[in-house]
């Protein structure tokens, strides 16, 4: 298959409109809520950038033996984190663990598009819930934690897992590319 004149790259539909450009860190002079929300968007973006240049097989490959973890496993985990902490945790409603208790496991080259669609869908739902919160001190309807604490938790989740995805990505590619 050929994409943009490059032979061998397989198109992943769910990534067709993703911005993989490098972003600058958020302005440190933003007011607290805008600052935390900007950092969450920034860390999400950094995590999503780790998906670039990978084909479905590489996304699903456990590329650092004996670790049974893939970039796709991290996507599946972050789908659940978006749901548990933001969509359901802040917004309330039924907690549905799409991938069960072991969300890092599973997934394959055949499920990449579906897993990515679910991830982006959950991000969109989470963004809407966050936007509807009255203040940083507002409490979640599901977990009763403040928006402030929940945003910090998710920034931490993304920073941790973007680092893991970074290493897995290079291992799956078999080379260091920027």
Backbone torsions as a table, in degrees:
resi	resn	phi	psi	omega
1	UNK	NA	149.4	-178.7
2	UNK	-126.6	134.3	176.6
3	UNK	-130.8	124.6	177.7
4	UNK	55.9	31.5	178.6
5	UNK	83.4	-2.3	179.7
6	UNK	-98.0	119.4	-178.6
7	UNK	-79.8	137.1	174.0
8	UNK	100.6	-12.8	-179.5
9	UNK	-86.0	129.4	179.6
10	UNK	-96.0	130.8	179.6
11	UNK	-73.7	132.9	173.0
12	UNK	-108.6	106.4	-174.0
13	UNK	-52.2	-43.4	-176.3
14	UNK	-64.1	-15.2	-179.9
15	UNK	-102.8	2.1	-173.6
16	UNK	-56.1	-35.9	-175.8
17	UNK	-107.4	12.9	-178.4
18	UNK	-79.0	133.2	176.4
19	UNK	-83.1	112.7	-179.7
20	UNK	-99.9	9.7	-179.8
21	UNK	-68.8	157.4	176.1
22	UNK	-76.1	136.6	177.4
23	UNK	-108.4	156.6	171.9
24	UNK	-83.4	151.2	175.7
25	UNK	-62.3	153.7	-179.4
26	UNK	-59.8	150.8	177.2
27	UNK	-61.5	122.7	-178.3
28	UNK	-69.5	-9.9	-177.9
29	UNK	-95.7	6.5	176.5
30	UNK	-66.0	155.0	174.9
31	UNK	-66.1	157.4	-169.1
32	UNK	-52.2	-46.5	-178.2
33	UNK	-65.6	-48.1	179.5
34	UNK	-60.3	-37.0	179.4
35	UNK	-63.8	-48.6	-179.7
36	UNK	-66.4	-41.5	178.1
37	UNK	-65.1	-38.0	177.5
38	UNK	-65.4	-39.9	177.8
39	UNK	-66.0	-37.2	176.6
40	UNK	-63.9	-46.9	178.3
41	UNK	-60.1	-41.5	179.5
42	UNK	-62.7	-47.5	-178.8
43	UNK	-67.3	-37.9	173.6
44	UNK	-57.4	-47.2	-179.0
45	UNK	-60.7	-44.4	178.7
46	UNK	-61.0	-40.3	176.0
47	UNK	-62.3	-47.0	-178.7
48	UNK	-64.3	-31.4	177.8
49	UNK	-62.3	-24.0	180.0
50	UNK	-70.6	-10.0	180.0
51	UNK	-84.6	-14.0	-174.9
52	UNK	-69.3	151.6	176.3
53	UNK	70.7	-0.6	-178.9
54	UNK	-99.9	140.1	173.3
55	UNK	-91.6	171.8	-177.3
56	UNK	-55.2	-40.6	178.6
57	UNK	-63.6	-41.3	179.4
58	UNK	-68.2	-37.5	178.0
59	UNK	-61.6	-36.6	-175.8
60	UNK	-91.4	-9.1	-174.5
61	UNK	-75.6	135.0	171.9
62	UNK	-80.7	91.7	-166.0
63	UNK	-89.4	-4.3	179.4
64	UNK	-127.8	78.8	179.4
65	UNK	-60.8	147.7	3.3
66	UNK	-89.2	13.1	-178.4
67	UNK	-69.5	123.6	179.2
68	UNK	-92.7	71.0	-176.6
69	UNK	-145.8	139.7	178.1
70	UNK	-128.7	166.6	173.6
71	UNK	-60.5	-39.9	177.7
72	UNK	-62.1	-38.9	176.0
73	UNK	-59.6	-38.2	177.1
74	UNK	-68.4	-37.2	175.5
75	UNK	-61.2	-45.3	-179.8
76	UNK	-62.9	-40.9	177.5
77	UNK	-62.0	-46.0	-177.8
78	UNK	-69.0	-27.0	172.8
79	UNK	-59.6	-46.3	-179.8
80	UNK	-70.2	-35.8	178.2
81	UNK	-64.7	-41.4	176.0
82	UNK	-57.5	-43.1	-178.3
83	UNK	-69.7	-51.3	-174.5
84	UNK	-64.8	-47.0	-173.4
85	UNK	-88.1	-36.7	-174.5
86	UNK	-104.9	-65.8	-174.0
87	UNK	-57.8	-55.7	-176.9
88	UNK	-88.7	-40.6	-177.9
89	UNK	-61.1	-45.6	178.3
90	UNK	-86.7	-43.6	-172.5
91	UNK	-85.3	-15.8	-176.9
92	UNK	82.5	-170.4	-179.2
93	UNK	96.2	-174.8	-175.8
94	UNK	-77.1	130.5	176.0
95	UNK	-80.9	118.4	179.8
96	UNK	-122.7	110.6	177.7
97	UNK	-87.5	92.1	-175.3
98	UNK	-51.5	-38.6	-176.4
99	UNK	-107.3	12.3	179.3
100	UNK	74.9	-164.9	-177.3
101	UNK	-71.8	-29.5	-177.8
102	UNK	-103.4	69.7	-173.4
103	UNK	-70.9	-18.2	178.0
104	UNK	-72.6	-27.7	-175.9
105	UNK	-82.6	170.5	175.4
106	UNK	79.6	-175.3	-175.8
107	UNK	82.2	152.0	179.9
108	UNK	-154.4	175.1	176.7
109	UNK	-55.4	-33.1	-178.7
110	UNK	-72.2	-22.2	-177.8
111	UNK	-101.9	1.5	-174.0
112	UNK	-55.4	-53.4	-178.0
113	UNK	-60.1	-44.8	179.9
114	UNK	-63.3	-45.4	179.4
115	UNK	-62.4	-40.6	178.9
116	UNK	-68.3	-38.7	177.4
117	UNK	-61.1	-43.5	178.2
118	UNK	-63.1	-40.7	178.6
119	UNK	-59.4	-53.0	-178.1
120	UNK	-64.7	-34.3	175.4
121	UNK	-62.4	-44.4	-179.5
122	UNK	-67.9	-37.0	175.7
123	UNK	-61.0	-45.2	179.1
124	UNK	-61.1	-44.0	178.5
125	UNK	-62.3	-43.3	-179.4
126	UNK	-63.9	-42.5	178.4
127	UNK	-57.9	-41.4	179.9
128	UNK	-65.5	-40.0	178.8
129	UNK	-65.1	-46.2	179.9
130	UNK	-60.1	-44.8	-179.7
131	UNK	-60.5	-29.1	-179.2
132	UNK	-84.6	-5.2	179.5
133	UNK	-76.5	134.9	-173.9
134	UNK	-68.1	-37.0	-176.6
135	UNK	-160.4	171.3	176.8
136	UNK	-62.9	-24.8	-179.5
137	UNK	-88.2	-7.8	179.0
138	UNK	-61.2	141.9	-177.2
139	UNK	-96.3	141.7	177.1
140	UNK	-67.4	143.6	179.5
141	UNK	-75.3	-20.3	-179.2
142	UNK	-96.3	-49.4	-175.9
143	UNK	-109.7	-4.3	177.0
144	UNK	65.6	12.4	176.4
145	UNK	-88.8	156.0	-179.3
146	UNK	-71.2	157.3	173.6
147	UNK	-57.4	-41.6	-179.6
148	UNK	-56.1	-52.8	-178.3
149	UNK	-63.9	-36.8	-178.4
150	UNK	-70.4	-40.0	176.7
151	UNK	-63.4	-42.8	177.9
152	UNK	-61.9	-43.0	177.7
153	UNK	-57.5	-45.8	-177.8
154	UNK	-71.6	-34.3	174.8
155	UNK	-60.8	-43.3	178.1
156	UNK	-63.0	-45.6	179.1
157	UNK	-57.0	-48.0	-178.2
158	UNK	-66.8	-40.1	179.4
159	UNK	-63.0	-44.5	178.5
160	UNK	-61.0	-51.3	-172.5
161	UNK	-78.1	-23.2	172.7
162	UNK	-66.5	-37.5	176.4
163	UNK	-64.1	-43.2	177.2
164	UNK	-64.3	-44.3	-179.4
165	UNK	-63.1	-33.8	178.3
166	UNK	-59.2	-49.1	-180.0
167	UNK	-67.0	-44.1	179.9
168	UNK	-63.0	-38.0	179.2
169	UNK	-61.1	-50.2	-179.9
170	UNK	-64.3	-38.3	177.8
171	UNK	-64.7	-41.0	179.1
172	UNK	-66.1	-37.6	178.4
173	UNK	-73.8	-26.7	-177.9
174	UNK	77.6	13.0	178.9
175	UNK	-162.0	163.2	177.4
176	UNK	-95.3	114.0	173.7
177	UNK	-130.5	150.9	-177.1
178	UNK	-99.1	NA	NA
